[in-house]
Amino acid sequence: VRERLDGESVRTRVSLGGDDAVFVTPTRTLVYRAEGLLSDESVSAYPHDVERLDVSEGRRKATFTLSYVDTSGKFTVPASRTDDVLAPLFGGVLAAAEITDPDEAVRQVYRFSELTLAITDGYLVKHIGSVFWDDDYELFPFEDVTGLDAEEGSVATQLVVDLDGRPNRVK
């Protein structure tokens, strides 16, 4: 892993069990797989300048698919580690897209069926769609968020984000 870092610092290390781990740097995510009975030791790199990021979760594993202009890559992690990997990876994607500052961290990611909310150091990021991340998002600076509430509906619960005193309902 040290050889593949090329002098970059590791912002986050997430253990995947055994010696396997995910390392998130400012510009890419490195996935280390230790040598096993059926596989050799490997390190795969996934740059953060993605066109879209999909996360599909099963009972045991979650698959991250990073799509670029002309290619794509994917890696899997145990389902119990999905959120631990997702927050720093998403922070790198936001920084690569110049949406947040390079040193701004994603503190928490909330995923609902078609809605993703992320809390960064200075923003609330809202994305709606089956893909976890693409260019269809809304960004709200914290100073504009004046309230957050949930309203029970007849079919589903709505999230109400007050922006400068005006409600913005998200189903």
HUBEL-V201312 format. One record per pair of residues at least 12 apart in sequence whose ideal C-beta (glycine too) atoms are under 7 Angstrom apart, sorted by the first residue. I is the first residue (numbers start at 0). J is the second residue. D is the distance in Angstrom with one decimal. If there is no record, write none. Layout:
BEGIN
i=I j=J d=D
i=I j=J d=D
END
This chain:
BEGIN
i=0 j=22 d=6.0
i=0 j=29 d=6.1
i=0 j=31 d=5.3
i=0 j=42 d=5.7
i=3 j=29 d=5.8
i=3 j=42 d=4.8
i=3 j=44 d=6.2
i=4 j=24 d=6.7
i=7 j=24 d=4.2
i=7 j=25 d=6.4
i=7 j=26 d=6.6
i=8 j=24 d=6.6
i=9 j=22 d=4.9
i=9 j=24 d=6.0
i=10 j=23 d=5.2
i=10 j=24 d=6.3
i=10 j=25 d=6.6
i=10 j=87 d=6.1
i=11 j=23 d=4.3
i=11 j=87 d=3.9
i=13 j=80 d=6.0
i=13 j=83 d=4.7
i=13 j=84 d=5.2
i=15 j=76 d=5.5
i=15 j=77 d=6.1
i=15 j=80 d=5.8
i=16 j=77 d=6.2
i=17 j=33 d=5.9
i=18 j=33 d=3.6
i=19 j=31 d=6.2
i=19 j=32 d=5.4
i=19 j=33 d=5.6
i=21 j=76 d=6.7
i=21 j=84 d=5.2
i=23 j=87 d=4.1
i=23 j=88 d=6.0
i=23 j=91 d=5.9
i=25 j=91 d=6.7
i=25 j=94 d=6.8
i=25 j=101 d=5.9
i=26 j=46 d=6.4
i=26 j=47 d=5.8
i=26 j=95 d=6.8
i=27 j=44 d=5.2
i=27 j=45 d=5.9
i=27 j=46 d=4.7
i=27 j=47 d=5.8
i=28 j=45 d=4.7
i=28 j=88 d=5.4
i=28 j=91 d=6.7
i=29 j=42 d=5.7
i=29 j=44 d=5.4
i=30 j=43 d=4.7
i=30 j=74 d=4.7
i=43 j=74 d=6.4
i=45 j=65 d=5.1
i=45 j=72 d=5.3
i=45 j=74 d=7.0
i=47 j=91 d=3.8
i=47 j=92 d=5.1
i=47 j=94 d=7.0
i=47 j=95 d=3.9
i=48 j=95 d=4.5
i=49 j=65 d=4.7
i=49 j=66 d=6.2
i=49 j=67 d=6.1
i=49 j=92 d=5.7
i=50 j=66 d=5.1
i=50 j=67 d=5.9
i=50 j=68 d=6.1
i=50 j=133 d=6.9
i=51 j=66 d=4.6
i=51 j=130 d=5.1
i=51 j=132 d=6.2
i=51 j=133 d=4.2
i=52 j=65 d=5.8
i=52 j=92 d=5.9
i=52 j=131 d=5.1
i=52 j=132 d=4.0
i=53 j=130 d=5.5
i=53 j=131 d=5.9
i=54 j=81 d=6.9
i=54 j=85 d=6.4
i=54 j=131 d=4.7
i=56 j=78 d=5.8
i=56 j=81 d=6.0
i=57 j=78 d=6.6
i=58 j=78 d=6.6
i=59 j=77 d=6.9
i=59 j=78 d=5.7
i=60 j=75 d=4.7
i=60 j=76 d=6.9
i=60 j=77 d=6.3
i=60 j=78 d=5.8
i=61 j=75 d=6.7
i=61 j=76 d=5.5
i=61 j=78 d=5.2
i=61 j=81 d=4.1
i=62 j=75 d=5.0
i=63 j=88 d=7.0
i=82 j=108 d=6.4
i=85 j=108 d=5.3
i=86 j=105 d=4.6
i=86 j=107 d=6.6
i=86 j=108 d=5.2
i=87 j=105 d=6.9
i=89 j=105 d=5.0
i=89 j=108 d=6.1
i=89 j=117 d=6.1
i=89 j=132 d=6.7
i=90 j=103 d=7.0
i=90 j=104 d=5.3
i=90 j=105 d=3.9
i=92 j=132 d=6.0
i=93 j=105 d=6.9
i=93 j=119 d=7.0
i=98 j=138 d=6.4
i=99 j=119 d=5.5
i=99 j=122 d=6.6
i=103 j=119 d=5.4
i=103 j=120 d=4.7
i=103 j=121 d=6.3
i=104 j=119 d=6.7
i=104 j=120 d=5.7
i=105 j=117 d=5.4
i=105 j=119 d=5.2
i=106 j=118 d=4.8
i=106 j=119 d=6.6
i=106 j=120 d=6.9
i=113 j=127 d=5.7
i=113 j=128 d=6.4
i=113 j=129 d=6.6
i=114 j=127 d=5.5
i=114 j=169 d=6.0
i=115 j=131 d=5.8
i=121 j=140 d=6.4
i=121 j=141 d=5.7
i=122 j=138 d=5.4
i=122 j=139 d=6.3
i=122 j=140 d=5.8
i=122 j=141 d=6.7
i=123 j=139 d=4.4
i=123 j=141 d=7.0
i=123 j=144 d=5.7
i=123 j=160 d=6.9
i=124 j=136 d=6.0
i=124 j=138 d=5.6
i=125 j=137 d=4.5
i=125 j=169 d=6.7
i=139 j=160 d=7.0
i=139 j=162 d=6.0
i=143 j=162 d=5.1
i=143 j=163 d=5.6
i=144 j=160 d=6.4
i=144 j=161 d=6.9
i=144 j=162 d=6.3
i=145 j=161 d=4.5
i=145 j=162 d=6.9
i=145 j=163 d=6.2
i=145 j=164 d=5.5
i=146 j=161 d=3.4
i=147 j=160 d=5.7
i=155 j=170 d=5.9
i=157 j=169 d=6.5
i=157 j=170 d=5.3
END
